[in-house]
Amino acid sequence: MSYPVIALWSHPRSMSTAFERIMRSRGDLQCLHEPFMYDYYVNRSTREMPHFQAMETHPKSYEQIRDMILAKAELGPVFFKDMSYYVVPHILSDVAFFDRLTHSFLIRDPRASILSYAKLDPEMLCDEIGIEAQWRHAEAVMARSGEAPIVVRSEAVQADPEGQMRRYWRAVGLADAPQALHWNDAAPADWQQVQGWHGDVMASNTIRPITAEQQSRTEAAFKELIAAQPRFGEYLAYHLPFYEKLLKQAV
C-alpha cells in the first residue's frame, strides 16, 4: 500500500519551518525538512549555503531523494517542506513523481522574507528568493490538475492559526488537529543541520501573530536595506509579480 505524500513548497524565510513544526506536532505523519536542499546545494553545488552542516548519510541527488520519499510513503503518510527553486524545472518533467504528490504552497510578503534572508545570507542570489520558481511550479500543478493550487499566506496563519490550518488540512485531505498548534517537545533532530536558520522557531512553542508595530518596523527596515543595497530592491521588483499571482490563488 502506498500512503499520501504532502509537499509544502515554500520560499526562504516564509515561516515554513514553523508550519512544518505544526505538521510534526500532529503525530500522524513522517516529516522531512527540505530533503531536496541536498541536491541543490550539495550534489549540484550551486553555491555554498551558510549555516548548513550537511549530514553524510543523507541522499544527495534528486533521484536518490525522490526514491527515499517514495520508500517512506510505503510505510505511512509523509509530509515534507521544501523549496520550489531546488526542484524546478526537473520535477516538472518527472511526471510520475509530480503526480504522486499533493502539492501545496506557502508564501510571505517578499519584503519581509528578503529582509529576513539578507540578515542570514547577505550574498544570496536572485534565484534563491524562490518565488518565481514557486509560480512556475504552481502553474504546472494547475495545468496537470485543472484546479487552483493550494496556496497559504504565512501572515494569515499567524493571524488565525486554528482557522487557516483547519482549511489547509481539509484541502490536503487531513483531519483537523488543533492540538498541533502548541508543542513542548524538543526541536526535531534533523533541524540541527540548519539550526542557524531557525533559532526562533526552535525556541518557540506556538505561532504568534504579527503586531502593527512589528509590521511598521519591517517596512522601515526594508526601506533602509534597499537604500543601502539596491540589489535587494531589484530582487523584490523581479519576484513581486510572481508573488502577486500566487496571492490571487491563496486560501
C-alpha positions as a printed Julia matrix, in Angstrom:
251×3 Matrix{Float64}:
  0.0    0.0     0.0
  1.23   3.5    -0.83
  0.33   6.35    1.5
 -0.2   10.05    0.73
  2.78  12.35    0.23
  2.03  16.01    1.05
  4.57  18.58   -0.1
  4.7   22.18    1.13
  6.64  24.23   -1.42
  7.86  27.46    0.13
 10.45  30.17   -0.34
 13.17  31.11    2.18
 12.07  32.95    5.33
  8.37  32.34    4.64
  7.6   30.87    8.08
  7.73  27.42    6.51
  9.72  25.83    9.34
  7.11  26.94   11.88
  4.48  25.46    9.55
  6.48  22.24    9.45
  6.61  22.28   13.26
  2.83  22.26   13.37
  2.69  19.37   10.92
  5.18  17.4    13.0
  3.12  18.03   16.13
  0.14  16.25   14.6
  1.93  12.97   15.3
  0.44  11.1    12.34
  2.96  11.98    9.62
  6.55  11.15    8.76
  8.04  14.62    8.31
 11.12  15.67    6.34
 12.91  19.0     6.39
 13.96  20.28    2.96
 15.3   17.0     1.62
 15.93  18.43   -1.87
 18.28  21.01   -0.39
 20.95  18.32   -0.69
 20.55  18.09   -4.45
 20.66  21.86   -4.93
 23.45  22.8    -2.51
 25.46  19.58   -2.12
 25.04  17.47   -5.26
 24.92  20.26   -7.83
 26.98  22.66   -5.71
 25.15  25.75   -6.91
 26.92  27.65   -4.14
 27.76  27.09   -0.51
 24.78  27.55    1.76
 25.71  29.31    5.03
 24.65  27.85    8.39
 24.25  24.39    6.84
 26.09  21.31    8.09
 25.27  18.53    5.65
 24.74  15.03    7.01
 26.94  12.47    5.26
 24.23   9.81    5.33
 21.54  11.92    3.64
 20.76  11.11   -0.02
 22.35  13.72   -2.29
 20.93  13.53   -5.8
 17.4   14.41   -6.9
 16.72  10.78   -7.83
 18.03   9.42   -4.52
 15.96  11.91   -2.52
 12.85  11.2    -4.55
 13.28   7.46   -4.02
 13.79   7.96   -0.27
 10.49   9.87   -0.04
  8.64   7.22   -2.03
 10.1    4.44    0.15
  8.89   6.21    3.28
  5.44   6.53    1.71
  5.24   2.73    1.54
  5.31   2.72    5.35
  2.98   5.6     6.19
  1.83   9.1     5.17
  4.61  11.61    4.51
  4.84  15.39    4.79
  7.85  17.35    3.64
  8.51  21.05    3.26
 10.93  22.21    0.62
 11.71  24.98   -1.85
 10.43  25.0    -5.42
 13.7   26.5    -6.64
 15.51  23.34   -5.52
 13.48  21.16   -7.9
 12.19  23.34  -10.76
 12.42  22.64  -13.65
 13.37  18.94  -13.38
 10.4   17.91  -11.19
  8.12  19.24  -13.93
  9.3   16.52  -16.31
  9.26  13.8   -13.62
  5.58  13.17  -14.23
  5.14  10.05  -12.12
  6.61  11.69   -9.02
  4.91  15.01   -9.71
  1.52  13.31   -9.86
  2.26  11.24   -6.75
  2.44  14.36   -4.58
 -0.22  16.55   -3.05
  1.31  19.95   -3.81
  0.75  22.99   -1.62
  2.47  26.37   -1.44
  3.32  28.82    1.34
  4.01  32.48    0.59
  5.01  35.53    2.61
  5.27  39.2     1.65
  8.66  39.23   -0.1
  9.65  42.49    1.6
  9.6   40.67    4.91
 11.19  37.48    3.59
 14.0   39.27    1.73
 14.75  41.41    4.8
 14.98  38.32    7.0
 17.02  36.42    4.39
 19.53  39.25    3.98
 20.33  39.15    7.69
 21.33  35.49    7.5
 22.75  35.3     3.98
 23.59  38.72    2.51
 25.19  37.05   -0.53
 22.05  35.22   -1.65
 21.23  35.19   -5.35
 18.07  36.41   -7.02
 17.01  32.84   -7.84
 17.19  31.97   -4.15
 14.4   34.42   -3.3
 12.45  31.49   -4.69
  9.09  32.98   -5.63
  9.38  32.79   -9.41
 10.08  29.05   -9.12
  7.03  28.67   -6.87
  4.83  30.27   -9.51
  6.27  28.11  -12.31
  5.63  25.1   -10.07
  2.07  26.2    -9.25
  1.37  26.8   -12.94
  2.36  23.21  -13.63
  0.05  21.97  -10.88
 -2.84  23.89  -12.43
 -2.01  22.56  -15.89
 -1.91  18.95  -14.68
 -4.96  19.06  -12.38
 -7.14  21.71  -13.97
 -7.71  23.1   -10.48
 -6.4   26.03   -8.47
 -3.32  25.17   -6.4
 -3.39  25.13   -2.6
 -1.7   28.41   -1.58
 -1.44  29.64    2.01
 -0.25  33.05    3.24
  2.02  32.9     6.28
  0.54  36.19    7.55
 -2.92  34.6     7.5
 -1.65  31.62    9.51
 -0.17  33.98   12.08
 -3.41  35.95   12.32
 -5.68  32.89   12.59
 -3.67  29.71   13.15
 -6.6   27.47   14.01
 -8.83  28.58   11.12
 -6.09  28.62    8.49
 -4.65  25.26    9.48
 -8.12  23.73    9.53
 -8.63  24.93    5.94
 -5.2   23.68    4.9
 -5.7   20.26    6.46
 -9.07  19.91    4.76
 -7.52  20.88    1.41
 -4.74  18.25    1.66
 -7.03  15.51    3.0
 -6.09  15.52    6.68
 -8.3   15.61    9.77
 -8.39  18.75   11.89
 -5.8   18.65   14.71
 -5.95  21.9    16.74
 -3.73  20.38   19.44
 -0.84  20.53   16.97
 -0.77  24.33   17.22
  1.1   24.08   20.54
  4.16  21.96   21.25
  6.51  21.39   24.16
  8.81  18.66   22.88
 12.4   19.17   21.79
 13.19  20.55   18.34
 13.47  17.81   15.67
 16.9   16.21   15.39
 17.17  16.88   11.65
 16.89  20.63   12.29
 20.34  20.62   13.88
 21.92  20.69   10.41
 20.35  24.12    9.8
 19.89  25.44   13.32
 21.49  28.77   12.4
 18.46  29.48   10.22
 15.73  28.55   12.66
 16.65  29.73   16.15
 13.34  31.48   16.77
 11.08  28.57   15.87
 13.34  26.09   17.67
 12.8   28.11   20.85
  9.06  28.65   20.35
  6.03  26.59   21.33
  3.3   28.1    19.11
  2.58  30.53   16.25
  2.36  34.17   17.29
  0.54  36.97   15.41
  2.31  39.93   13.84
  1.67  43.2    15.65
  1.16  46.52   13.88
  4.39  47.74   15.45
  6.32  44.76   14.07
  4.84  45.38   10.62
  5.89  49.02   10.71
  9.4   48.12   11.8
  9.7   45.6     8.96
  8.58  48.13    6.36
 11.03  50.74    7.65
 13.9   48.23    7.84
 13.28  47.04    4.28
 13.44  50.63    3.0
 16.76  51.04    4.81
 18.04  47.77    3.34
 17.32  48.68   -0.29
 18.69  52.2     0.21
 21.98  50.69    1.4
 21.97  47.71   -1.01
 19.82  48.46   -4.09
 20.13  44.93   -5.5
 17.62  43.74   -2.9
 15.14  46.21   -4.35
 15.85  44.7    -7.76
 15.2   41.23   -6.33
 11.84  42.44   -5.0
 10.89  44.0    -8.33
 11.72  40.75  -10.14
  9.81  38.41   -7.81
  6.86  40.63   -6.84
  4.78  39.88   -9.97
  5.06  36.14   -9.26
  4.12  36.7    -5.62
  1.05  38.65   -6.69
 -0.02  35.83   -8.99
  0.3   33.32   -6.14
 -1.5   35.7    -3.8
 -4.57  35.61   -6.05
 -4.7   31.82   -5.52
 -4.32  31.95   -1.71
 -6.75  30.06    0.52
